[in-house]
Amino acid sequence: MIHVGREDLLGALKKFKGIAKQDILVSDLTPYPQYWKAHAEARRLEYSTLIQIVEESGIEKACAYAFSTYNNLPGASEGNQAFAEVKGREQAIELFFRVVGVDIHHLHDAKLNRDDFDTFFLGEPQIYYEYYLS
């Protein structure tokens, strides 16, 4: 069982957002600057959204948002900017779920099976949330 506090999760998301910002700044130094800039911007935006949801509505609502967003990410042709954005959002959401203790294989299986959030959430026994009233 993994115990994740609200403040711990917010701290992790803010650090990930900072790393994404650094990646935006150094993207010009990479062989494919447009791709990596779009990838990092997508991650940064996703972390900002998750931070806001956790602060305003709590961890479970953030998980529901992340699950829905992950399952609805569009396909994109490899090599274009849309692909970079999709892959950036996907990476950010997968990292979010790793922090809260979700087995990524379970997340992938839920997407393949088109599970709804309740089925996914109830089938993930490793998650334990600590709620704080702010």
C-alpha positions in Angstrom: 0.0 0.0 0.0 1.3 3.4 -0.9 0.5 6.4 1.3 0.3 9.7 -0.7 -0.4 13.0 1.1 -1.8 16.0 -0.7 1.2 18.2 0.0 3.7 15.4 -1.1 1.8 15.0 -4.3 1.7 18.8 -4.9 5.4 19.0 -4.2 6.2 16.3 -6.7 4.0 17.9 -9.4 5.6 21.3 -8.9 9.1 19.7 -9.3 8.0 17.9 -12.4 6.6 21.2 -13.8 10.0 22.9 -13.0 11.8 20.2 -14.9 9.5 20.6 -17.9 10.3 24.4 -17.8 14.0 23.6 -17.9 13.4 21.2 -20.8 11.7 24.0 -22.7 14.7 26.3 -22.2 17.2 23.7 -23.4 15.1 22.3 -26.2 16.9 24.5 -28.7 20.1 22.6 -28.0 18.6 19.2 -29.1 18.7 17.7 -32.6 14.9 18.2 -32.9 14.1 21.4 -31.0 10.5 21.9 -32.1 9.6 18.3 -31.1 11.2 18.6 -27.6 9.8 22.1 -27.0 6.3 20.9 -27.8 6.8 17.8 -25.7 8.0 19.8 -22.7 5.3 22.4 -23.0 2.6 19.7 -23.1 4.1 18.2 -19.9 4.2 21.6 -18.2 0.6 22.4 -19.1 -0.6 18.9 -17.8 1.3 19.4 -14.5 -0.3 22.8 -14.1 -3.7 21.3 -14.6 -3.1 18.5 -12.2 -1.8 20.9 -9.6 -4.9 23.1 -9.9 -7.2 20.1 -9.6 -5.4 18.7 -6.5 -5.5 22.1 -4.8 -9.1 22.8 -5.6 -10.8 19.4 -5.6 -8.4 16.8 -4.2 -6.4 13.8 -5.2 -9.3 11.5 -6.3 -10.7 14.2 -8.7 -7.2 14.6 -10.1 -6.9 10.9 -10.7 -10.3 10.9 -12.4 -9.2 13.8 -14.7 -5.9 12.1 -15.4 -7.5 8.8 -16.2 -10.1 10.3 -18.5 -7.5 12.5 -20.3 -5.1 9.5 -20.7 -7.8 7.3 -22.2 -8.9 10.1 -24.6 -5.5 11.1 -25.9 -5.7 11.2 -29.7 -3.4 9.2 -31.9 -0.9 11.2 -34.0 1.5 10.5 -36.8 5.0 10.0 -35.5 7.3 12.9 -36.1 4.9 15.8 -36.1 4.2 18.4 -33.4 0.9 16.8 -32.5 2.7 13.6 -31.7 5.1 15.5 -29.4 2.2 17.0 -27.5 0.4 13.7 -27.1 3.6 11.9 -26.0 4.3 14.8 -23.6 0.9 14.7 -22.0 1.0 10.9 -21.9 4.4 11.0 -20.1 3.1 13.6 -17.6 0.0 11.6 -16.7 1.9 8.3 -16.4 4.4 10.0 -14.0 1.5 11.4 -12.0 0.0 7.9 -11.6 3.4 6.5 -10.6 3.6 9.0 -7.8 0.2 8.1 -6.5 1.2 4.4 -6.6 -0.6 3.1 -9.7 1.0 0.2 -11.5 1.5 1.5 -15.0 0.6 -1.9 -16.5 -2.8 -1.6 -14.8 -3.2 1.9 -16.4 -2.3 0.5 -19.8 -4.7 -2.5 -19.4 -7.5 -0.2 -18.3 -7.0 1.9 -21.5 -6.9 -1.2 -23.7 -10.0 -2.6 -22.0 -11.8 0.8 -22.1 -12.5 0.6 -18.4 -14.3 3.4 -16.8 -12.7 5.3 -13.9 -14.7 3.4 -11.2 -13.6 0.0 -12.5 -10.0 1.2 -12.8 -10.0 2.9 -9.3 -11.6 -0.1 -7.6 -9.2 -2.5 -9.3 -6.1 -0.7 -8.0 -5.6 -1.9 -4.5 -2.3 -0.3 -3.9 -3.6 3.3 -3.7 -4.3 4.9 -0.4 -5.0 8.6 -0.2 -4.6 10.8 2.8 -7.0 13.7 2.6 -6.3 17.0 4.1 -8.9 19.7 4.8 -7.4 23.0 3.9 
